[in-house]
């Protein structure tokens, strides 16, 4: 997988079957790295440094035996990030990894990420993205495919039945998600940046203090959360880091220099990251010429104290303020969950949070917590203090800000009335709602909630948000992937699959 790329370097992530030395040959040079071992699995990340031009093709060898590129596929190439910034970014979220046969296409639709990869095989340079952002639910640990369930049932009959239990199963889950030939090729030649959402761990992950207390009483959850965060670190987060950041990372050094199996060290790190969110930062930023990209952890960094809930705890919020204030022509913020929901839904989530904090008494508090978890009332609106803090920060900065999100299984564009703030949602890549749930979402989130959301919020004594906003495009419920094009007038385009390629759903310039 081609991961971090800038104007002078590129990092290639590899999982191998045995310990070995991984060699990447590109432009007449060889770059090498030994593998490190975690829970019996072997990984390497090879940095190609001192680059001055794009690489037309590269190959990968393990102990001298060439294993990449795959026969019959186009060459994997590396396009360096232009110093002036990206020309195009692609993004999306929520992808189930089921087969591509007709039966699964009927139930899950076409895999738009796969279709996008096929389209790039014949696309010109002007259509290629400089970066692919995967904004959460890269895997579904709580709802595995039938093939993954077969793997689970063949190795155990213990709890949790029907869900991922440990690192070994996470490794197989990622293998199934990313080893389809078209997906492998796409991920080998388009740089990727990733952030988790709840299904990478479990539905409703860190929704509330009540949710964490309930899961802490579940016998299998401690092992699951450790495995999930550890696997996320290996398969997703490691490639988000720059070569310099990895060189300074104590866990990277321990795993790559310590010898032996680093499973216990990774487990200890993951357990601490869950128990003490301030011990680690999953959020990260990249300076991309005309654009500053900030990818926010909206799951692990939450403060869930009743009466003082925050999407980002004070330490994480201070970091975000600092990163957002750095010089940049515009901000692109990756938040797995939407910041600007339809306004009525926003009001409902404000109201629900107030009731969960006891605004209308204990009975309403208990019932509201059940409602919160049942219908996923857990977005920025359900952390009203953080929503208002971020709203005021973006208005105060006074520069264009585009927030990219997924999660909700429909796509749309929202524009704030204050400042130059846009919310762009693209979801799902492959996990569509049923027709019944689509209509239910339209009726509740764009109909009923529009009528009652503001009223409920006012009845609970909640002040109005710092600004208004409205949905100006969408919603679309089909599987989709989207792009942003730069550098002057930013344009967003949503795409759907044609089976062997993609076609636009809609396109709009962000003014």
Secondary structure, DSSP 4 states (H G I P E B T S, - for coil): -EEEE-SS-EEEEEEESSS-EEEEEETTEEEEEE-EEETTEEEEEEEE-S--S-BS-EEEEETTEEEESPTTSPPP-BPPPPTT--SEEEEE--B-----SHHHHHHH---HHHHHHHHHTT--GGG--SEEEE-S-SS-TTS--HHHHHHHHHH--PSSTTS--SHHHHHHHHHHHH-SHHHHHHHHHS-EEE---HHHH-TTTT--HHHHHHHHTSTTHHHHHHHHHHHHIIIIIHHHS-HHHHHT-HHHHHHHHS-SB-HHHHHHHHHHHHH-GGG----EEEEETTEEEEEE--STT-B--TTS-BSS-HHHHHHHHHHHHS--SEEEEEESS-SS--HHHHHHHHHHHHHHTTTT-HHHHHHHHHHHHHTT--SGGGSHHHHHHHHHHHHHH-SEEEEEE--SSSEEEEEESSSSEEEEE---SB-PPPHHHHHHHHHIIIIIHHHHHHHHHHHTTPPPPSS-EEEEEEEE-S--EEEEE-SSS-EEEEEEE-SSSEEEEEEEE--
